[in-house]
């Protein structure tokens, strides 16, 4: 029985080397995969909490109620800004809104007719 299992193991290794079999799977099956043991000593520290002014949780003050209503009516959520972004002068840009599955760009009516 030992000769058969040796023959199978060698066949798997050779097949993995020449690309006949998946080399990663062969290395796992034959016990050749590299094993890494990871130990952690000490206590894990929590990530520092970001400053409140850096968290994007505000609707831009230049966004009008009508624009906000249109965004919600389209089934979307408005883009949120952090206080730092607003203080730095980040502009408000109205997003293109989907209409019946199509993206409709803001088009101004041409009344020159």
C-alpha positions in Angstrom: 0.0 0.0 0.0 2.9 2.3 0.7 4.2 2.0 -2.9 0.8 3.0 -4.3 0.4 6.1 -2.1 4.0 7.1 -2.9 3.4 6.7 -6.6 0.2 8.8 -6.4 1.9 11.5 -4.4 4.8 11.7 -6.9 2.3 11.8 -9.8 0.5 14.7 -8.1 3.7 16.6 -7.5 4.9 16.1 -11.1 1.5 17.1 -12.4 1.6 20.2 -10.3 5.0 21.1 -11.6 4.1 20.8 -15.3 0.8 22.5 -14.9 -1.4 19.4 -15.4 -2.9 19.9 -12.0 -3.4 23.0 -9.9 -0.1 23.5 -8.1 -1.6 25.1 -5.0 -4.1 22.2 -4.6 -1.3 19.6 -5.1 0.9 21.4 -2.5 -2.0 21.3 0.0 -2.9 17.6 -0.7 0.7 16.5 -0.4 1.5 18.5 2.7 4.0 20.8 0.9 2.1 24.0 1.5 3.9 26.6 3.6 2.5 26.9 7.0 2.8 30.1 9.0 2.0 30.4 12.6 1.0 33.8 13.8 1.1 34.8 17.4 0.1 38.2 18.9 1.5 39.4 22.1 0.2 42.2 24.2 -3.2 43.9 23.8 -4.7 45.1 20.6 -5.5 48.8 20.6 -8.6 50.1 19.0 -8.2 52.4 16.0 -8.3 56.0 16.9 -11.7 57.6 16.5 -11.8 60.2 13.7 -12.5 63.8 14.6 -16.2 64.7 14.3 -15.5 67.4 11.7 -13.8 64.8 9.5 -16.9 62.5 9.3 -19.1 62.9 6.2 -22.5 63.2 7.8 -23.8 66.6 6.5 -25.9 67.5 3.6 -24.3 70.4 1.8 -25.8 73.8 2.8 -26.1 74.9 -0.8 -28.4 71.9 -1.6 -31.9 73.3 -1.8 -35.1 71.5 -0.5 -36.3 71.1 -4.1 -33.0 69.4 -5.1 -33.2 67.2 -2.1 -36.8 66.2 -2.9 -35.7 65.4 -6.5 -32.9 63.2 -5.2 -35.1 61.3 -2.8 -37.9 61.0 -5.5 -35.3 59.3 -7.8 -34.7 56.7 -5.1 -31.2 58.0 -4.3 -29.5 59.3 -1.2 -27.8 62.8 -1.2 -24.0 62.9 -1.1 -22.8 63.7 2.4 -20.0 66.0 3.3 -17.8 66.5 6.3 -17.6 69.8 8.1 -14.0 70.0 7.1 -15.0 69.7 3.4 -17.7 72.3 3.7 -15.3 74.7 5.5 -12.7 74.1 2.8 -15.2 75.3 0.1 -16.1 71.9 -1.5 -18.8 72.8 -4.0 -22.3 71.3 -4.2 -22.9 69.7 -7.6 -26.4 68.3 -8.3 -26.1 64.7 -9.4 -27.6 63.4 -12.7 -30.9 61.8 -11.8 -32.3 58.6 -13.3 -35.7 58.8 -15.0 -37.4 55.6 -16.0 -34.1 53.7 -16.0 -32.3 56.3 -18.1 -29.8 58.9 -16.9 -31.2 62.4 -17.7 -28.7 65.2 -17.7 -29.8 68.6 -16.6 -30.9 70.3 -19.8 -32.0 73.9 -20.0 -35.0 74.5 -22.2 -34.2 76.6 -25.3 -36.9 79.2 -25.4 -35.6 81.1 -28.5 -38.2 79.7 -30.8 
